[in-house]
Amino acid sequence: MAPLPKLKSQIRLGEAERGLAGIIHSVDAESVPSALSATELESRLLELGFVEGARVEILHHGVVGRDPIAVRVDNVTVAIRRREAMAITVAC
């Protein structure tokens, strides 16, 4: 796999605003509080398509507490909890 291009900034997906578009830099569930173990959370995110190099865009925020968020990952749209999205770092 070719190295990812260096972009201007990185942000956790859970902190991003609607309209953010970028490329997934990394997925690290170790520091994210979740009901799932870090290994299981990371596995689920990878199964949904949150892999390094995938293009992402935040499409919508939930009404209450801006949770969940709708995210387009490559050509698939998924809903994800904001706290679990904190495990995903996006370069934009």
Rosetta constraint file for C-alpha pairs under 8 A:
AtomPair CA 4 CA 25 HARMONIC 7.64 0.50
AtomPair CA 4 CA 53 HARMONIC 6.67 0.50
AtomPair CA 7 CA 91 HARMONIC 6.05 0.50
AtomPair CA 7 CA 92 HARMONIC 6.03 0.50
AtomPair CA 8 CA 91 HARMONIC 7.32 0.50
AtomPair CA 8 CA 92 HARMONIC 6.32 0.50
AtomPair CA 9 CA 91 HARMONIC 5.71 0.50
AtomPair CA 9 CA 92 HARMONIC 5.62 0.50
AtomPair CA 10 CA 25 HARMONIC 7.97 0.50
AtomPair CA 10 CA 89 HARMONIC 6.50 0.50
AtomPair CA 10 CA 90 HARMONIC 5.43 0.50
AtomPair CA 10 CA 91 HARMONIC 4.33 0.50
AtomPair CA 10 CA 92 HARMONIC 6.11 0.50
AtomPair CA 11 CA 15 HARMONIC 6.94 0.50
AtomPair CA 11 CA 16 HARMONIC 6.81 0.50
AtomPair CA 11 CA 89 HARMONIC 5.63 0.50
AtomPair CA 11 CA 90 HARMONIC 5.38 0.50
AtomPair CA 11 CA 91 HARMONIC 6.57 0.50
AtomPair CA 11 CA 92 HARMONIC 7.74 0.50
AtomPair CA 12 CA 16 HARMONIC 6.63 0.50
AtomPair CA 12 CA 85 HARMONIC 7.22 0.50
AtomPair CA 12 CA 86 HARMONIC 5.33 0.50
AtomPair CA 12 CA 87 HARMONIC 7.03 0.50
AtomPair CA 12 CA 88 HARMONIC 5.66 0.50
AtomPair CA 12 CA 89 HARMONIC 4.44 0.50
AtomPair CA 12 CA 90 HARMONIC 6.01 0.50
AtomPair CA 13 CA 82 HARMONIC 7.79 0.50
AtomPair CA 13 CA 85 HARMONIC 5.28 0.50
AtomPair CA 13 CA 86 HARMONIC 5.68 0.50
AtomPair CA 13 CA 87 HARMONIC 7.62 0.50
AtomPair CA 13 CA 88 HARMONIC 5.58 0.50
AtomPair CA 13 CA 89 HARMONIC 5.97 0.50
AtomPair CA 13 CA 90 HARMONIC 6.19 0.50
AtomPair CA 14 CA 82 HARMONIC 4.71 0.50
AtomPair CA 14 CA 83 HARMONIC 6.24 0.50
AtomPair CA 14 CA 84 HARMONIC 7.31 0.50
AtomPair CA 14 CA 85 HARMONIC 4.55 0.50
AtomPair CA 14 CA 86 HARMONIC 4.49 0.50
AtomPair CA 14 CA 87 HARMONIC 7.89 0.50
AtomPair CA 14 CA 88 HARMONIC 7.67 0.50
AtomPair CA 15 CA 82 HARMONIC 7.81 0.50
AtomPair CA 15 CA 86 HARMONIC 7.10 0.50
AtomPair CA 16 CA 20 HARMONIC 6.48 0.50
AtomPair CA 16 CA 58 HARMONIC 7.82 0.50
AtomPair CA 17 CA 58 HARMONIC 7.18 0.50
AtomPair CA 18 CA 58 HARMONIC 5.10 0.50
AtomPair CA 18 CA 59 HARMONIC 5.87 0.50
AtomPair CA 18 CA 60 HARMONIC 5.95 0.50
AtomPair CA 18 CA 61 HARMONIC 6.81 0.50
AtomPair CA 19 CA 57 HARMONIC 6.36 0.50
AtomPair CA 19 CA 58 HARMONIC 5.30 0.50
AtomPair CA 19 CA 59 HARMONIC 6.08 0.50
AtomPair CA 20 CA 57 HARMONIC 5.48 0.50
AtomPair CA 20 CA 58 HARMONIC 5.53 0.50
AtomPair CA 20 CA 92 HARMONIC 7.82 0.50
AtomPair CA 21 CA 55 HARMONIC 7.39 0.50
AtomPair CA 21 CA 56 HARMONIC 5.63 0.50
AtomPair CA 21 CA 57 HARMONIC 4.24 0.50
AtomPair CA 21 CA 58 HARMONIC 6.75 0.50
AtomPair CA 21 CA 92 HARMONIC 6.53 0.50
AtomPair CA 22 CA 55 HARMONIC 5.79 0.50
AtomPair CA 22 CA 56 HARMONIC 5.50 0.50
AtomPair CA 22 CA 57 HARMONIC 6.57 0.50
AtomPair CA 22 CA 90 HARMONIC 5.97 0.50
AtomPair CA 22 CA 91 HARMONIC 5.50 0.50
AtomPair CA 22 CA 92 HARMONIC 4.42 0.50
AtomPair CA 23 CA 52 HARMONIC 7.53 0.50
AtomPair CA 23 CA 53 HARMONIC 5.60 0.50
AtomPair CA 23 CA 54 HARMONIC 5.58 0.50
AtomPair CA 23 CA 55 HARMONIC 4.50 0.50
AtomPair CA 23 CA 56 HARMONIC 5.89 0.50
AtomPair CA 23 CA 90 HARMONIC 5.48 0.50
AtomPair CA 23 CA 91 HARMONIC 5.30 0.50
AtomPair CA 23 CA 92 HARMONIC 6.54 0.50
AtomPair CA 24 CA 50 HARMONIC 7.11 0.50
AtomPair CA 24 CA 51 HARMONIC 6.58 0.50
AtomPair CA 24 CA 52 HARMONIC 4.97 0.50
AtomPair CA 24 CA 53 HARMONIC 5.24 0.50
AtomPair CA 24 CA 54 HARMONIC 5.50 0.50
AtomPair CA 24 CA 55 HARMONIC 6.40 0.50
AtomPair CA 24 CA 56 HARMONIC 6.89 0.50
AtomPair CA 24 CA 88 HARMONIC 7.03 0.50
AtomPair CA 24 CA 89 HARMONIC 6.02 0.50
AtomPair CA 24 CA 90 HARMONIC 4.45 0.50
AtomPair CA 24 CA 91 HARMONIC 6.19 0.50
AtomPair CA 25 CA 52 HARMONIC 5.31 0.50
AtomPair CA 25 CA 53 HARMONIC 6.42 0.50
AtomPair CA 25 CA 88 HARMONIC 7.67 0.50
AtomPair CA 25 CA 89 HARMONIC 5.46 0.50
AtomPair CA 25 CA 90 HARMONIC 5.20 0.50
AtomPair CA 25 CA 91 HARMONIC 5.78 0.50
AtomPair CA 26 CA 51 HARMONIC 7.34 0.50
AtomPair CA 26 CA 52 HARMONIC 5.55 0.50
AtomPair CA 26 CA 88 HARMONIC 5.96 0.50
AtomPair CA 26 CA 89 HARMONIC 5.23 0.50
AtomPair CA 26 CA 90 HARMONIC 7.19 0.50
AtomPair CA 27 CA 42 HARMONIC 6.87 0.50
AtomPair CA 27 CA 50 HARMONIC 7.47 0.50
AtomPair CA 27 CA 51 HARMONIC 7.16 0.50
AtomPair CA 27 CA 52 HARMONIC 7.36 0.50
AtomPair CA 27 CA 87 HARMONIC 5.59 0.50
AtomPair CA 27 CA 88 HARMONIC 4.60 0.50
AtomPair CA 27 CA 89 HARMONIC 6.33 0.50
AtomPair CA 28 CA 42 HARMONIC 6.79 0.50
AtomPair CA 28 CA 87 HARMONIC 5.04 0.50
AtomPair CA 28 CA 88 HARMONIC 6.49 0.50
AtomPair CA 29 CA 38 HARMONIC 4.93 0.50
AtomPair CA 29 CA 39 HARMONIC 7.22 0.50
AtomPair CA 29 CA 41 HARMONIC 6.44 0.50
AtomPair CA 29 CA 42 HARMONIC 5.60 0.50
AtomPair CA 29 CA 84 HARMONIC 7.94 0.50
AtomPair CA 29 CA 87 HARMONIC 4.81 0.50
AtomPair CA 29 CA 88 HARMONIC 7.90 0.50
AtomPair CA 30 CA 38 HARMONIC 5.23 0.50
AtomPair CA 30 CA 39 HARMONIC 7.96 0.50
AtomPair CA 30 CA 87 HARMONIC 7.80 0.50
AtomPair CA 31 CA 87 HARMONIC 7.43 0.50
AtomPair CA 32 CA 38 HARMONIC 7.60 0.50
AtomPair CA 32 CA 83 HARMONIC 7.10 0.50
AtomPair CA 32 CA 84 HARMONIC 6.86 0.50
AtomPair CA 32 CA 86 HARMONIC 6.57 0.50
AtomPair CA 32 CA 87 HARMONIC 6.04 0.50
AtomPair CA 33 CA 83 HARMONIC 7.31 0.50
AtomPair CA 33 CA 84 HARMONIC 7.91 0.50
AtomPair CA 34 CA 38 HARMONIC 7.75 0.50
AtomPair CA 34 CA 41 HARMONIC 7.85 0.50
AtomPair CA 34 CA 83 HARMONIC 7.52 0.50
AtomPair CA 34 CA 84 HARMONIC 7.01 0.50
AtomPair CA 36 CA 40 HARMONIC 6.03 0.50
AtomPair CA 36 CA 41 HARMONIC 5.77 0.50
AtomPair CA 37 CA 41 HARMONIC 6.13 0.50
AtomPair CA 38 CA 42 HARMONIC 6.06 0.50
AtomPair CA 39 CA 43 HARMONIC 6.11 0.50
AtomPair CA 40 CA 44 HARMONIC 6.18 0.50
AtomPair CA 41 CA 45 HARMONIC 6.22 0.50
AtomPair CA 41 CA 84 HARMONIC 7.74 0.50
AtomPair CA 42 CA 46 HARMONIC 6.20 0.50
AtomPair CA 42 CA 87 HARMONIC 7.92 0.50
AtomPair CA 43 CA 47 HARMONIC 6.21 0.50
AtomPair CA 44 CA 48 HARMONIC 6.32 0.50
AtomPair CA 45 CA 49 HARMONIC 6.60 0.50
AtomPair CA 45 CA 50 HARMONIC 5.45 0.50
AtomPair CA 45 CA 51 HARMONIC 7.89 0.50
AtomPair CA 46 CA 50 HARMONIC 4.94 0.50
AtomPair CA 46 CA 51 HARMONIC 5.61 0.50
AtomPair CA 48 CA 78 HARMONIC 7.70 0.50
AtomPair CA 49 CA 54 HARMONIC 7.54 0.50
AtomPair CA 49 CA 73 HARMONIC 6.45 0.50
AtomPair CA 49 CA 74 HARMONIC 7.98 0.50
AtomPair CA 50 CA 54 HARMONIC 6.68 0.50
AtomPair CA 50 CA 73 HARMONIC 6.83 0.50
AtomPair CA 50 CA 88 HARMONIC 7.68 0.50
AtomPair CA 54 CA 73 HARMONIC 6.56 0.50
AtomPair CA 54 CA 74 HARMONIC 5.97 0.50
AtomPair CA 55 CA 72 HARMONIC 7.97 0.50
AtomPair CA 55 CA 73 HARMONIC 5.79 0.50
AtomPair CA 55 CA 74 HARMONIC 5.10 0.50
AtomPair CA 56 CA 71 HARMONIC 6.68 0.50
AtomPair CA 56 CA 72 HARMONIC 5.46 0.50
AtomPair CA 56 CA 73 HARMONIC 4.62 0.50
AtomPair CA 56 CA 74 HARMONIC 6.24 0.50
AtomPair CA 56 CA 90 HARMONIC 8.00 0.50
AtomPair CA 57 CA 71 HARMONIC 5.62 0.50
AtomPair CA 57 CA 72 HARMONIC 5.18 0.50
AtomPair CA 57 CA 73 HARMONIC 6.84 0.50
AtomPair CA 58 CA 69 HARMONIC 7.10 0.50
AtomPair CA 58 CA 70 HARMONIC 6.07 0.50
AtomPair CA 58 CA 71 HARMONIC 4.54 0.50
AtomPair CA 58 CA 72 HARMONIC 6.43 0.50
AtomPair CA 59 CA 69 HARMONIC 7.49 0.50
AtomPair CA 59 CA 70 HARMONIC 5.37 0.50
AtomPair CA 59 CA 71 HARMONIC 5.55 0.50
AtomPair CA 59 CA 72 HARMONIC 6.84 0.50
AtomPair CA 60 CA 69 HARMONIC 5.65 0.50
AtomPair CA 60 CA 70 HARMONIC 4.99 0.50
AtomPair CA 60 CA 71 HARMONIC 7.29 0.50
AtomPair CA 61 CA 66 HARMONIC 4.85 0.50
AtomPair CA 61 CA 67 HARMONIC 6.02 0.50
AtomPair CA 61 CA 68 HARMONIC 6.23 0.50
AtomPair CA 61 CA 69 HARMONIC 4.56 0.50
AtomPair CA 61 CA 70 HARMONIC 6.47 0.50
AtomPair CA 62 CA 66 HARMONIC 4.40 0.50
AtomPair CA 62 CA 67 HARMONIC 4.48 0.50
AtomPair CA 62 CA 68 HARMONIC 5.12 0.50
AtomPair CA 62 CA 69 HARMONIC 5.93 0.50
AtomPair CA 63 CA 67 HARMONIC 6.95 0.50
AtomPair CA 66 CA 82 HARMONIC 7.98 0.50
AtomPair CA 67 CA 81 HARMONIC 6.03 0.50
AtomPair CA 67 CA 82 HARMONIC 5.92 0.50
AtomPair CA 68 CA 79 HARMONIC 6.20 0.50
AtomPair CA 68 CA 80 HARMONIC 5.48 0.50
AtomPair CA 68 CA 81 HARMONIC 4.57 0.50
AtomPair CA 68 CA 82 HARMONIC 5.88 0.50
AtomPair CA 69 CA 79 HARMONIC 5.51 0.50
AtomPair CA 69 CA 80 HARMONIC 5.57 0.50
AtomPair CA 69 CA 81 HARMONIC 6.37 0.50
AtomPair CA 69 CA 82 HARMONIC 6.47 0.50
AtomPair CA 70 CA 77 HARMONIC 6.71 0.50
AtomPair CA 70 CA 78 HARMONIC 5.66 0.50
AtomPair CA 70 CA 79 HARMONIC 4.41 0.50
AtomPair CA 70 CA 80 HARMONIC 6.57 0.50
AtomPair CA 71 CA 77 HARMONIC 5.55 0.50
AtomPair CA 71 CA 78 HARMONIC 5.43 0.50
AtomPair CA 71 CA 79 HARMONIC 6.18 0.50
AtomPair CA 71 CA 80 HARMONIC 7.47 0.50
AtomPair CA 72 CA 76 HARMONIC 5.47 0.50
AtomPair CA 72 CA 77 HARMONIC 4.23 0.50
AtomPair CA 72 CA 78 HARMONIC 6.37 0.50
AtomPair CA 73 CA 77 HARMONIC 6.17 0.50
AtomPair CA 73 CA 78 HARMONIC 7.50 0.50
AtomPair CA 80 CA 84 HARMONIC 6.93 0.50
AtomPair CA 80 CA 85 HARMONIC 6.60 0.50
AtomPair CA 81 CA 85 HARMONIC 6.23 0.50
AtomPair CA 82 CA 86 HARMONIC 6.51 0.50
AtomPair CA 83 CA 87 HARMONIC 7.80 0.50
AtomPair CA 84 CA 88 HARMONIC 7.99 0.50
